[in-house]
Amino acid sequence: MKRKITDRLMAWKNDKHGKCLTIQGQRQVGKTYIIEEFAKNNYGRFIEIDFTKTPEMKRAFERATDVDSVIRELSIRLNNVSFQPGDTLIFLDEVQECPQARASLKWFAQDGRYDVITSGSLLGVKNLNAKRKKKEKTEKTLSPMGYEEVLTMRSMDFEEYLWAIGFNLKILDEVKERISKREPLRETELEVLGSHFRNYMITGGMPAAVAAFVESGQFADAGRELDVILGDVINDINRYNDPVNSIKTQRCFESIPEHLSANNKKFQFSRLEKESGSRASAEKYAENLLWIEGAGYGNFCFALESPELPFRRIEDSFKVYLSDTGMLVRMMGRSAAMAIYDGNDKYNAGAILENEIAECLAKNGIKPRFYRKSSGKNQMEIDFVIELLNESVAIEVKSGKDRTAPSITKVNSVFNVDRRIMFENGNIVMEDGIEHYPLFAAAFINLLERKYDGPSF
């Protein structure tokens, strides 16, 4: 499957700036596959080490003192495989299992003879196991800071999904051009892309689920792959946490659909233990929720004091969206998938759709935020507030046919917001200073960076 990150890998290969490359991201988003394909097409020699499958390879780095000693150790342990300077890529997979290997990036970056890419599913996780914490305090490893470029890889975005299902690229380019020019789309384009976008929300962007759907055309096959992925999430939680924290972290993860289905969609620790107060629950579960963020399974969306730049977030008010909407739909059950497929706006689809828009923003490198005030002249609720090309943008997401949006209509009477955007079941139109786009246009939001100054349609 074609992935956009391949262009980033080529850019790094052509101009490394004296750095190795680290690719992080949640498990099963395709990191290993894309690196193997990249190596196959661009290097004569490829050395791959997975520290979860061959833990004995850690000793090659634990005993090494420089690049030459690492190469000697690896050559012996890999049956005298040869390393060709200038044409060898060394891939260290699941590098979080071997801190010394990641520390060795400094040596390789300074040496320059061999290209090195590391990858890890849980590089952002702070291990909560007390025994591991104690061990980490006694181990001293060098940091590769300044000697590695870090890329975050996510599940497939909507455009990559369209590539995978074989959507006509010429039509896609024409649609993207009209989105960038704020020109209305044809009814057939709205209907077809809207249908694909709903399918994408059900299957999600995890490569295994997309591949299963492409092969059979059946959501059930994609769902079975998602079940495996969700099972692996729980396995990771159990593996990288002590028993008590495993239960707490799993409780946080499994509560995300419930939180998003609530009226305000905010994550509230008090929901995890109804007999405890919110403060006590926050102190008890805060690190477990951070584990979910560090593992890449959640997109955190913090409330803002104001939708005006510069943004100032409210630390104790936030939503947690799942990183992949297909996973959320699978957790919510068959009725949720059916409602999305049928476009049933009577079902509580707002949670799923907001999750998808948050995912689209994150995959375009945009940090989602929101604004909510329940009383006073500032009373309003704005689904998302983002910064787009140094401008503040208020975003409203509408899942049904109702296009009324009182908050986004009145926001400029209270705050100085540069742009107002609505993603809805409709065409592209500029109306009363509000930019209206079909829901799937959120996947191409970077095409909207320049402010529209033309006439209203």
C-alpha positions as CSV (number, residue, x, y, z in Angstrom):
1,M,0.0,0.0,0.0
2,K,1.3,3.4,-0.9
3,R,2.0,5.6,2.1
4,K,2.9,9.3,2.2
5,I,5.6,8.8,4.7
6,T,7.7,7.2,1.9
7,D,8.4,10.7,0.6
8,R,9.7,11.7,4.1
9,L,12.0,8.7,4.1
10,M,13.4,9.7,0.7
11,A,13.9,13.3,1.9
12,W,15.9,12.0,4.9
13,K,18.0,9.7,2.8
14,N,18.9,12.5,0.4
15,D,19.7,15.0,3.1
16,K,20.2,13.4,6.6
17,H,21.7,16.5,8.2
18,G,24.0,14.2,10.2
19,K,21.1,12.3,11.8
20,C,19.7,8.9,12.1
21,L,15.9,8.4,11.7
22,T,13.4,7.2,14.3
23,I,9.8,6.4,13.3
24,Q,7.4,6.2,16.2
25,G,3.7,5.4,16.3
26,Q,1.1,3.0,17.6
27,R,1.4,-0.7,16.9
28,Q,0.3,-2.0,13.5
29,V,0.2,1.3,11.5
30,G,2.6,-0.2,9.0
31,K,6.0,1.1,10.3
32,T,7.9,-2.2,9.6
33,Y,6.4,-2.8,6.2
34,I,7.1,0.7,4.9
35,I,10.7,0.6,6.1
36,E,11.3,-2.8,4.5
37,E,9.8,-1.6,1.2
38,F,12.0,1.6,1.4
39,A,15.1,-0.5,2.0
40,K,14.3,-2.9,-0.8
41,N,14.0,0.0,-3.3
42,N,17.0,2.1,-2.2
43,Y,19.8,0.0,-0.6
44,G,22.0,-2.9,-1.7
45,R,22.2,-4.2,1.9
46,F,19.5,-4.3,4.5
47,I,20.0,-5.5,8.1
48,E,16.9,-5.9,10.1
49,I,16.8,-6.5,13.9
50,D,13.6,-6.9,15.9
51,F,14.5,-6.8,19.6
52,T,11.2,-8.5,20.5
53,K,11.9,-11.5,18.3
54,T,15.7,-11.7,18.8
55,P,16.3,-10.3,22.3
56,E,19.8,-11.8,22.3
57,M,20.8,-9.1,19.8
58,K,20.7,-6.6,22.6
59,R,24.1,-7.8,23.8
60,A,25.7,-6.5,20.6
61,F,24.8,-3.0,21.8
62,E,25.3,-3.5,25.5
63,R,29.0,-4.5,24.9
64,A,29.8,-2.0,22.2
65,T,31.8,1.2,22.6
66,D,31.6,2.6,19.0
67,V,30.3,1.9,15.5
68,D,33.0,-0.6,14.6
69,S,32.4,-2.7,17.7
70,V,28.7,-2.7,17.0
71,I,29.3,-3.8,13.4
72,R,31.7,-6.6,14.6
73,E,29.2,-7.9,17.1
74,L,26.3,-7.8,14.6
75,S,28.3,-9.5,11.9
76,I,29.2,-12.4,14.2
77,R,25.6,-12.8,15.6
78,L,24.2,-12.6,12.0
79,N,26.4,-15.4,10.7
80,N,29.2,-13.1,9.3
81,V,26.9,-10.9,7.2
82,S,28.8,-8.1,5.6
83,F,28.1,-4.4,5.9
84,Q,28.8,-2.2,2.9
85,P,29.6,1.4,3.8
86,G,27.4,3.9,1.9
87,D,24.9,1.2,0.7
88,T,23.6,-0.4,3.9
89,L,20.5,0.4,5.9
90,I,20.4,-1.0,9.5
91,F,16.8,-1.2,10.8
92,L,16.4,-1.6,14.6
93,D,12.8,-2.5,15.2
94,E,11.0,-2.2,18.6
95,V,14.0,-0.2,19.8
96,Q,12.3,0.6,23.1
97,E,13.3,-2.9,24.2
98,C,17.0,-1.9,24.0
99,P,17.9,1.6,25.2
100,Q,21.6,1.1,24.4
101,A,20.7,0.5,20.7
102,R,18.9,3.9,20.6
103,A,21.8,5.5,22.4
104,S,24.1,4.1,19.7
105,L,22.5,6.4,17.1
106,K,24.8,9.2,18.2
107,W,27.8,7.0,17.1
108,F,26.2,6.1,13.8
109,A,25.2,9.7,13.1
110,Q,28.7,11.0,13.8
111,D,30.3,8.2,11.8
112,G,28.1,8.5,8.7
113,R,29.1,5.2,7.0
114,Y,25.8,3.4,7.6
115,D,22.2,4.6,7.5
116,V,20.2,3.7,10.5
117,I,16.5,3.7,11.1
118,T,14.9,2.8,14.4
119,S,11.2,2.1,15.0
120,G,9.1,1.6,18.1
121,S,5.5,1.3,19.0
122,L,5.8,2.4,22.6
123,L,8.7,4.9,22.5
124,G,6.4,7.5,24.2
125,V,5.3,5.3,27.0
126,K,6.5,5.9,30.5
127,N,6.7,2.4,32.0
128,L,4.7,2.2,35.3
129,N,6.1,-1.0,36.5
130,A,8.0,-0.3,39.8
131,K,10.6,-2.9,39.1
132,R,11.4,-1.5,35.7
133,K,11.5,2.0,37.1
134,K,14.1,1.0,39.7
135,K,16.1,-0.7,36.9
136,E,16.0,2.4,34.8
137,K,17.4,4.5,37.6
138,T,20.5,2.3,37.8
139,E,21.1,2.1,34.1
140,K,22.8,5.0,32.5
141,T,22.5,5.3,28.7
142,L,23.5,8.1,26.5
143,S,20.7,10.1,24.8
144,P,20.7,10.4,21.0
145,M,19.2,13.9,21.3
146,G,20.4,16.0,18.4
147,Y,21.4,13.0,16.4
148,E,18.0,11.6,15.4
149,E,15.2,12.9,13.3
150,V,11.8,11.7,14.7
151,L,8.8,11.0,12.5
152,T,5.4,10.0,13.8
153,M,3.6,7.5,11.6
154,R,-0.2,7.1,12.0
155,S,-2.8,4.8,10.4
156,M,-3.7,5.5,6.8
157,D,-5.4,8.8,6.1
158,F,-8.5,9.1,3.9
159,E,-6.4,9.8,0.8
160,E,-4.2,6.8,1.4
161,Y,-7.4,4.8,1.9
162,L,-8.7,6.0,-1.5
163,W,-5.4,5.0,-3.1
164,A,-5.7,1.5,-1.6
165,I,-9.3,0.9,-2.9
166,G,-8.2,2.0,-6.4
167,F,-10.1,5.3,-6.5
168,N,-9.6,7.2,-9.8
169,L,-6.6,9.4,-9.1
170,K,-7.6,11.9,-11.9
171,I,-11.0,12.5,-10.2
172,L,-9.4,12.8,-6.8
173,D,-7.0,15.4,-8.1
174,E,-9.8,17.4,-9.6
175,V,-11.8,17.2,-6.3
176,K,-8.8,18.4,-4.3
177,E,-8.2,21.3,-6.7
178,R,-11.8,22.4,-6.3
179,I,-11.6,22.1,-2.5
180,S,-8.5,24.3,-2.6
181,K,-10.2,26.9,-4.8
182,R,-13.5,26.7,-2.8
183,E,-15.5,25.7,-5.8
184,P,-18.6,23.6,-5.4
185,L,-18.3,19.9,-6.2
186,R,-20.5,17.9,-8.6
187,E,-23.3,16.0,-6.9
188,T,-21.9,12.7,-8.0
189,E,-18.5,13.6,-6.4
190,L,-20.3,14.5,-3.2
191,E,-22.2,11.3,-3.2
192,V,-19.4,8.9,-4.1
193,L,-16.7,10.5,-1.8
194,G,-19.2,10.9,1.0
195,S,-19.9,7.1,0.8
196,H,-16.2,6.3,0.7
197,F,-15.7,8.5,3.7
198,R,-18.4,6.7,5.7
199,N,-16.8,3.4,4.7
200,Y,-13.4,4.7,5.9
201,M,-14.9,5.6,9.3
202,I,-16.1,2.0,9.7
203,T,-12.9,0.2,8.5
204,G,-10.5,2.8,9.9
205,G,-7.0,3.3,8.5
206,M,-5.2,0.4,10.1
207,P,-3.5,-1.3,7.1
208,A,-4.5,-4.8,8.0
209,A,-8.2,-3.8,8.2
210,V,-8.0,-1.8,5.0
211,A,-6.3,-4.7,3.2
212,A,-9.0,-7.1,4.4
213,F,-11.8,-4.8,3.2
214,V,-10.1,-4.2,-0.2
215,E,-9.7,-7.9,-0.7
216,S,-13.2,-9.0,0.2
217,G,-15.3,-5.9,0.1
218,Q,-16.8,-7.0,3.5
219,F,-16.8,-4.9,6.6
220,A,-16.9,-8.1,8.7
221,D,-13.4,-9.1,7.5
222,A,-12.1,-5.6,8.4
223,G,-13.8,-6.0,11.7
224,R,-12.0,-9.2,12.5
225,E,-8.7,-7.5,11.9
226,L,-9.7,-4.7,14.2
227,D,-10.6,-7.2,16.9
228,V,-7.0,-8.5,16.7
229,I,-5.6,-5.0,16.9
230,L,-7.8,-4.1,19.9
231,G,-6.7,-7.4,21.5
232,D,-3.0,-6.4,20.9
233,V,-3.7,-3.0,22.6
234,I,-4.8,-4.9,25.8
235,N,-1.8,-7.2,25.5
236,D,0.5,-4.2,25.4
237,I,-1.2,-2.6,28.4
238,N,-0.7,-5.8,30.3
239,R,2.9,-6.3,29.2
240,Y,4.1,-2.8,29.9
241,N,2.3,-2.2,33.2
242,D,2.3,-3.9,36.6
243,P,-1.0,-5.8,37.4
244,V,-2.6,-2.9,39.2
245,N,-1.8,-0.3,36.5
246,S,-2.8,-2.8,33.8
247,I,-6.4,-2.8,35.2
248,K,-6.4,1.0,35.5
249,T,-5.0,1.7,32.1
250,Q,-7.4,-0.8,30.5
251,R,-10.3,0.9,32.3
252,C,-9.2,4.3,30.9
253,F,-8.9,2.9,27.3
254,E,-12.2,1.1,27.3
255,S,-14.0,4.1,28.7
256,I,-13.2,6.4,25.8
257,P,-16.3,5.5,23.8
258,E,-18.5,6.1,26.8
259,H,-16.9,9.5,27.4
260,L,-17.3,10.6,23.7
261,S,-20.9,9.5,23.8
262,A,-21.7,11.9,26.7
263,N,-23.2,15.3,26.1
264,N,-20.0,17.3,26.5
265,K,-17.7,14.5,25.4
266,K,-15.1,15.6,28.0
267,F,-13.0,12.9,29.7
268,Q,-14.0,12.9,33.3
269,F,-12.0,10.8,35.8
270,S,-15.0,10.6,38.1
271,R,-16.7,8.4,35.5
272,L,-14.1,5.7,36.0
273,E,-15.0,5.2,39.7
274,K,-18.4,6.7,40.6
275,E,-17.8,6.3,44.3
276,S,-14.7,8.5,44.2
277,G,-14.5,12.2,43.8
278,S,-13.2,13.7,40.6
279,R,-10.0,14.9,42.2
280,A,-9.2,11.5,43.8
281,S,-9.9,9.8,40.5
282,A,-7.7,12.2,38.6
283,E,-4.8,11.5,40.9
284,K,-5.4,7.8,40.7
285,Y,-5.7,7.5,36.9
286,A,-3.7,10.4,35.4
287,E,-0.6,8.4,34.6
288,N,-2.6,5.6,33.1
289,L,-4.3,8.0,30.7
290,L,-0.9,9.4,29.8
291,W,0.2,5.9,29.0
292,I,-2.5,5.7,26.4
293,E,-1.3,9.0,24.9
294,G,2.3,7.9,24.9
295,A,1.4,4.6,23.2
296,G,-0.2,6.6,20.4
297,Y,-3.8,5.3,21.0
298,G,-5.3,8.6,21.8
299,N,-5.6,12.1,20.3
300,F,-5.9,14.5,23.2
301,C,-8.0,17.7,22.7
302,F,-7.7,20.4,25.4
303,A,-10.1,23.1,26.1
304,L,-9.0,26.7,25.6
305,E,-9.5,29.8,27.7
306,S,-10.4,31.6,24.5
307,P,-10.5,30.7,20.8
308,E,-8.2,33.7,20.1
309,L,-4.4,33.4,19.4
310,P,-2.2,32.8,21.3
311,F,-4.0,29.7,22.5
312,R,-4.0,29.0,26.3
313,R,-5.2,25.6,27.2
314,I,-7.0,24.5,30.4
315,E,-5.0,21.6,31.8
316,D,-7.9,19.8,33.6
317,S,-10.5,20.0,30.8
318,F,-9.9,17.8,27.7
319,K,-11.4,15.2,25.4
320,V,-9.7,12.0,24.4
321,Y,-10.4,10.8,20.8
322,L,-9.2,7.4,19.6
323,S,-6.3,7.6,17.2
324,D,-8.2,5.4,14.6
325,T,-12.0,5.8,14.2
326,G,-12.3,2.3,12.9
327,M,-11.2,1.1,16.3
328,L,-13.8,3.4,18.0
329,V,-16.6,2.1,15.8
330,R,-15.6,-1.5,16.5
331,M,-15.6,-0.8,20.2
332,M,-19.1,0.8,20.0
333,G,-20.6,-2.2,18.2
334,R,-22.5,-3.2,15.1
335,S,-25.3,-0.7,15.5
336,A,-22.8,2.2,15.3
337,A,-21.3,0.8,12.1
338,M,-24.7,0.3,10.5
339,A,-25.7,3.9,11.4
340,I,-22.6,5.3,9.9
341,Y,-23.1,3.2,6.7
342,D,-26.7,4.2,6.4
343,G,-26.0,7.9,7.2
344,N,-28.6,7.6,10.0
345,D,-28.4,11.0,11.7
346,K,-30.9,9.9,14.4
347,Y,-28.2,7.6,15.9
348,N,-25.7,9.4,18.1
349,A,-23.1,9.7,15.3
350,G,-21.7,12.9,16.7
351,A,-19.1,11.1,18.8
352,I,-17.9,9.0,15.8
353,L,-17.8,12.0,13.4
354,E,-16.0,14.2,15.9
355,N,-13.5,11.5,16.4
356,E,-12.9,11.3,12.7
357,I,-12.5,15.0,12.3
358,A,-10.0,15.0,15.2
359,E,-8.2,12.2,13.4
360,C,-8.1,14.1,10.1
361,L,-6.6,17.1,11.9
362,A,-3.9,15.1,13.7
363,K,-3.0,13.3,10.5
364,N,-2.5,16.7,8.8
365,G,-0.1,17.7,11.7
366,I,-2.7,20.0,13.3
367,K,-3.3,19.8,17.1
368,P,-7.1,19.8,17.8
369,R,-8.4,22.0,20.6
370,F,-11.9,23.1,21.6
371,Y,-13.8,25.9,23.4
372,R,-16.7,25.5,25.7
373,K,-18.4,28.1,28.1
374,S,-21.6,27.1,29.7
375,S,-22.8,30.5,30.9
376,G,-22.4,34.3,30.5
377,K,-22.0,36.3,27.3
378,N,-19.2,33.9,26.2
379,Q,-21.6,30.9,26.4
380,M,-20.9,28.8,23.3
381,E,-19.4,25.4,22.3
382,I,-17.0,25.2,19.4
383,D,-16.1,21.7,18.4
384,F,-12.6,22.4,17.3
385,V,-10.3,25.4,17.4
386,I,-7.1,25.2,15.4
387,E,-4.3,27.3,14.1
388,L,-4.0,27.2,10.3
389,L,-1.3,29.3,8.7
390,N,-1.0,31.6,11.7
391,E,-4.8,32.2,11.8
392,S,-7.3,31.0,14.4
393,V,-10.0,28.9,12.9
394,A,-13.3,27.9,14.7
395,I,-14.7,24.6,13.4
396,E,-18.2,23.2,13.7
397,V,-19.0,19.6,12.8
398,K,-22.6,18.7,11.8
399,S,-23.5,15.1,11.5
400,G,-27.2,15.5,10.5
401,K,-29.3,17.7,8.2
402,D,-29.6,20.5,10.6
403,R,-27.3,23.3,9.6
404,T,-28.0,25.7,12.4
405,A,-24.8,26.5,14.4
406,P,-25.4,29.3,16.9
407,S,-22.0,29.1,18.5
408,I,-20.0,29.5,15.3
409,T,-22.4,32.2,14.2
410,K,-21.9,34.3,17.2
411,V,-18.2,33.7,18.0
412,N,-17.0,36.8,16.2
413,S,-19.3,39.0,18.1
414,V,-17.3,38.0,21.3
415,F,-13.9,37.0,20.1
416,N,-11.5,37.9,17.3
417,V,-11.4,34.7,15.3
418,D,-9.9,34.8,11.8
419,R,-11.9,32.1,10.1
420,R,-15.1,30.0,10.7
421,I,-15.5,26.6,9.0
422,M,-18.3,24.1,9.0
423,F,-17.9,20.5,8.0
424,E,-21.3,19.0,7.1
425,N,-23.4,17.0,4.8
426,G,-23.4,19.6,2.0
427,N,-21.4,21.3,-0.7
428,I,-18.7,24.0,-0.7
429,V,-20.3,27.4,-0.2
430,M,-19.2,30.7,1.4
431,E,-22.1,32.1,3.4
432,D,-22.2,35.1,5.8
433,G,-18.5,34.8,6.4
434,I,-18.7,31.0,7.2
435,E,-16.9,28.5,5.0
436,H,-19.0,25.4,4.4
437,Y,-17.4,22.1,3.2
438,P,-18.5,18.5,2.9
439,L,-17.3,16.2,5.8
440,F,-14.6,14.5,3.8
441,A,-12.9,17.8,3.0
442,A,-11.6,17.7,6.6
443,A,-9.1,15.1,5.4
444,F,-7.7,17.7,3.0
445,I,-7.7,20.6,5.4
446,N,-4.2,21.7,4.6
447,L,-5.6,22.7,1.2
448,L,-7.5,25.4,3.0
449,E,-4.5,27.2,4.5
450,R,-4.9,30.3,2.4
451,K,-7.8,32.5,3.5
452,Y,-10.7,32.8,1.0
453,D,-11.2,36.3,-0.3
454,G,-13.5,35.7,-3.2
455,P,-17.2,36.2,-3.6
456,S,-19.9,34.1,-1.9
457,F,-21.6,31.6,-4.1
